[in-house]
Amino acid sequence: SKDLKKTRDIDSGFLNYLNSPYVYHFSIVIPRKEKLLAKMFNKFPLYQMLDWMDKVYQNSKEAKILHEEFCDEAQVRIKKVQREIQRQSCNKKLIRQILLTSALGTSIMYLLQKYSSPQKIAWISDRDAIIDKFDGFVFDNMFFWYQIAVSDNTFEKVNTEIVFVEPEKVGVNYFDELIRIPDYVAGALASYDIENMGNMLEIKDKYKLMFMDVFSEPMNQATLKLESTEKTALSVYNFKWMNNKST
């Protein structure tokens, strides 16, 4: 399949798949103007948090809660992040993206665990800097906080297998067809300005189909917009609610 921007028409089978009861998808919209976590990015407390994570892995290793090899590798990646944040030329934007992505992933994994008791949860990623930097620390961070979240709740837990699938560095991506699904959804959302409802009349027909058939009515998806305001650190708007309210 092709990227949505290179596709003239959207196949009806694809729309049916997105709306099928076997699929539930989350879409997170972050406006380009937003610099989420920028105000909260402070090197010292972040370094301390990483120190605490390192100690938790060390204790888990000694208590044989987690495999020793896994803990050792995770601790090495934590040290790489700590060295980065100490640099004068630290890439704060990329670290914010890593922290934000893993936090959102943790929240979704938690909701899946709480309400659906899945046998497996997988993150299948496209080639991206957030998974390459620090040898995949983003996966460690997501898994770490997921374990913290589920350990502090009383809902019935199942032996869910967590899988992180990294793409090949070069050549054809083995999961390319599957990765195209969020690409299609993201392409449609990127064409629409949520702040300007009239923008719907100006977007291309292929995108309108996505909004009419996928985003507005079906119950098996959640499209959220995140933004920071002066009064609140983070706000969430549900596109489906906003769209229905405007009509």
C-alpha positions as CSV (number, residue, x, y, z in Angstrom):
1,S,0.0,0.0,0.0
2,K,1.0,3.7,-0.3
3,D,1.1,6.6,2.0
4,L,-2.3,8.4,2.2
5,K,-0.8,11.6,0.6
6,K,0.2,9.5,-2.5
7,T,-3.2,7.7,-2.7
8,R,-6.0,9.2,-4.8
9,D,-8.8,7.1,-3.3
10,I,-9.3,5.3,-0.1
11,D,-10.3,1.7,-0.5
12,S,-13.7,0.8,1.2
13,G,-12.1,-2.3,2.6
14,F,-9.6,-0.3,4.5
15,L,-12.4,1.9,6.0
16,N,-14.3,-1.3,6.9
17,Y,-11.2,-2.7,8.6
18,L,-10.7,0.5,10.7
19,N,-14.4,0.3,11.8
20,S,-14.4,-3.4,12.5
21,P,-14.9,-4.7,16.1
22,Y,-11.5,-6.3,16.0
23,V,-9.6,-3.0,15.8
24,Y,-9.4,-0.1,18.3
25,H,-7.1,2.7,17.6
26,F,-5.9,5.8,19.5
27,S,-4.9,8.9,17.6
28,I,-3.0,11.7,19.5
29,V,-2.9,15.1,17.9
30,I,-0.2,17.5,19.1
31,P,-0.1,20.9,17.4
32,R,3.2,22.0,16.0
33,K,3.2,25.1,18.1
34,E,3.0,23.1,21.3
35,K,6.2,22.2,23.2
36,L,4.7,19.8,25.6
37,L,6.9,19.1,28.7
38,A,9.1,22.0,27.8
39,K,8.3,23.8,31.0
40,M,8.8,20.7,33.0
41,F,12.2,19.8,31.5
42,N,14.7,20.3,34.2
43,K,18.0,18.4,34.1
44,F,18.4,17.8,37.9
45,P,15.0,16.2,38.7
46,L,15.2,14.3,35.4
47,Y,18.6,13.0,36.3
48,Q,17.3,12.0,39.8
49,M,14.3,10.1,38.2
50,L,16.7,8.2,36.0
51,D,18.8,7.4,39.1
52,W,15.7,6.0,40.8
53,M,14.9,3.9,37.7
54,D,18.4,2.6,37.8
55,K,18.1,1.6,41.5
56,V,14.7,-0.1,40.8
57,Y,16.3,-2.2,38.0
58,Q,19.2,-3.0,40.3
59,N,16.9,-4.2,43.1
60,S,14.8,-6.2,40.7
61,K,17.9,-7.9,39.4
62,E,19.1,-8.7,42.9
63,A,15.7,-10.0,44.0
64,K,15.4,-12.0,40.7
65,I,12.1,-10.2,39.8
66,L,13.5,-9.5,36.3
67,H,16.1,-11.2,34.2
68,E,19.6,-10.1,35.1
69,E,20.6,-9.5,31.5
70,F,17.6,-7.4,30.8
71,C,18.3,-5.2,33.8
72,D,21.9,-4.8,32.9
73,E,21.0,-3.7,29.4
74,A,18.3,-1.3,30.7
75,Q,20.8,0.3,33.1
76,V,23.3,0.9,30.4
77,R,20.6,2.7,28.3
78,I,19.7,4.8,31.4
79,K,23.3,5.9,31.8
80,K,23.3,7.0,28.1
81,V,20.3,9.2,28.7
82,Q,22.0,10.7,31.8
83,R,25.1,11.5,29.9
84,E,23.0,13.2,27.2
85,I,21.1,15.5,29.6
86,Q,24.4,16.6,31.2
87,R,25.7,17.8,27.9
88,Q,25.4,21.6,27.1
89,S,24.1,20.7,23.6
90,C,21.5,18.2,25.0
91,N,18.8,17.5,22.4
92,K,15.9,18.5,24.7
93,K,13.3,18.2,22.0
94,L,14.1,14.6,21.2
95,I,14.2,13.6,24.9
96,R,10.8,15.3,25.4
97,Q,9.4,13.3,22.4
98,I,10.8,10.1,24.0
99,L,9.3,10.8,27.4
100,L,5.9,12.0,25.9
101,T,5.6,9.0,23.5
102,S,6.4,6.5,26.2
103,A,4.0,8.2,28.6
104,L,1.2,8.0,26.1
105,G,2.1,4.4,25.3
106,T,2.1,3.5,29.0
107,S,-1.4,5.1,29.4
108,I,-2.8,3.1,26.5
109,M,-1.2,-0.1,27.7
110,Y,-2.7,0.5,31.1
111,L,-6.2,1.0,29.7
112,L,-5.9,-2.1,27.6
113,Q,-4.8,-4.1,30.6
114,K,-7.6,-2.7,32.8
115,Y,-10.5,-3.0,30.4
116,S,-9.7,-5.8,28.0
117,S,-7.3,-8.3,29.6
118,P,-5.2,-8.7,26.4
119,Q,-2.9,-11.7,25.9
120,K,-0.4,-9.5,24.0
121,I,0.3,-5.8,23.6
122,A,2.7,-4.8,20.9
123,W,4.2,-1.6,19.8
124,I,5.2,-1.9,16.1
125,S,7.2,1.2,15.2
126,D,8.2,2.8,11.9
127,R,11.9,3.9,11.6
128,D,12.1,6.9,13.9
129,A,14.7,8.7,16.0
130,I,12.8,8.2,19.2
131,I,13.4,4.4,19.0
132,D,17.0,4.6,17.7
133,K,18.3,7.1,20.2
134,F,19.9,5.6,23.4
135,D,19.4,2.1,21.9
136,G,15.7,2.1,22.4
137,F,15.4,3.7,25.9
138,V,11.9,4.7,24.9
139,F,10.9,1.0,25.2
140,D,12.5,0.7,28.6
141,N,10.7,3.8,29.8
142,M,7.3,2.7,28.6
143,F,7.7,-0.8,30.1
144,F,9.0,0.6,33.4
145,W,6.1,3.0,34.0
146,Y,3.6,0.4,32.8
147,Q,4.8,-2.0,35.4
148,I,4.5,0.7,38.0
149,A,1.0,1.6,36.9
150,V,-0.4,-2.0,37.0
151,S,1.3,-2.9,40.2
152,D,-0.6,-0.1,42.1
153,N,-4.1,-1.2,41.0
154,T,-6.5,-3.8,42.2
155,F,-8.0,-4.9,38.9
156,E,-7.6,-8.5,37.8
157,K,-4.3,-8.9,36.0
158,V,-3.6,-11.4,33.3
159,N,-0.2,-12.6,32.1
160,T,0.0,-10.1,29.3
161,E,3.0,-10.4,27.0
162,I,4.5,-7.0,26.1
163,V,6.2,-6.9,22.7
164,F,8.3,-4.1,21.1
165,V,8.9,-4.6,17.4
166,E,11.8,-2.6,16.0
167,P,12.0,-2.1,12.2
168,E,14.9,-3.3,10.2
169,K,17.6,-0.6,9.8
170,V,17.7,-0.8,6.0
171,G,15.7,-2.3,3.2
172,V,12.0,-3.3,3.2
173,N,10.3,-2.9,6.5
174,Y,8.8,-6.3,7.4
175,F,5.7,-4.7,9.1
176,D,5.3,-2.0,6.4
177,E,1.7,-2.9,5.6
178,L,0.7,-2.8,9.2
179,I,2.5,0.5,9.8
180,R,0.6,2.1,6.9
181,I,-2.6,2.0,9.0
182,P,-1.6,4.7,11.5
183,D,0.0,6.5,8.5
184,Y,-3.4,6.8,6.8
185,V,-5.0,8.0,10.0
186,A,-2.3,10.5,10.7
187,G,-2.4,11.8,7.1
188,A,-6.1,12.6,7.4
189,L,-5.8,14.3,10.8
190,A,-2.9,16.4,9.6
191,S,-5.1,17.8,6.8
192,Y,-7.6,19.2,9.3
193,D,-7.4,22.2,11.6
194,I,-9.5,21.3,14.6
195,E,-9.6,24.9,15.7
196,N,-11.3,25.9,12.4
197,M,-14.4,23.8,11.8
198,G,-14.8,25.4,8.4
199,N,-11.6,23.8,7.3
200,M,-13.6,20.6,6.7
201,L,-15.1,22.1,3.5
202,E,-11.6,22.7,2.1
203,I,-9.9,19.3,2.6
204,K,-9.7,16.7,-0.1
205,D,-12.5,14.1,-0.6
206,K,-10.3,11.2,0.5
207,Y,-9.7,12.9,3.8
208,K,-13.4,13.7,4.2
209,L,-14.2,10.0,3.9
210,M,-11.9,9.3,6.8
211,F,-13.6,11.9,9.0
212,M,-17.2,10.8,8.0
213,D,-16.6,7.1,8.2
214,V,-13.9,6.7,10.8
215,F,-13.5,9.6,13.2
216,S,-17.0,11.0,13.8
217,E,-19.3,8.1,14.6
218,P,-17.7,4.6,15.2
219,M,-17.1,3.6,18.8
220,N,-13.9,1.8,18.3
221,Q,-11.5,4.7,18.1
222,A,-10.4,7.7,20.2
223,T,-8.9,10.8,18.6
224,L,-7.5,13.2,21.1
225,K,-5.8,16.6,20.9
226,L,-3.2,17.5,23.5
227,E,-2.3,21.1,24.3
228,S,-1.0,23.1,27.2
229,T,-2.7,26.3,28.5
230,E,-1.9,29.0,31.0
231,K,-4.4,27.5,33.5
232,T,-3.7,23.8,33.0
233,A,-0.6,21.9,32.2
234,L,-2.3,19.6,29.7
235,S,-5.8,19.6,28.1
236,V,-7.4,16.8,26.1
237,Y,-10.1,17.3,23.5
238,N,-12.0,14.5,22.0
239,F,-12.5,15.1,18.3
240,K,-15.6,13.0,18.1
241,W,-17.3,15.1,20.7
242,M,-16.2,18.4,19.1
243,N,-17.3,17.3,15.7
244,N,-20.8,16.2,16.9
245,K,-21.1,19.4,18.9
246,S,-20.4,21.5,15.8
247,T,-23.1,19.8,13.8
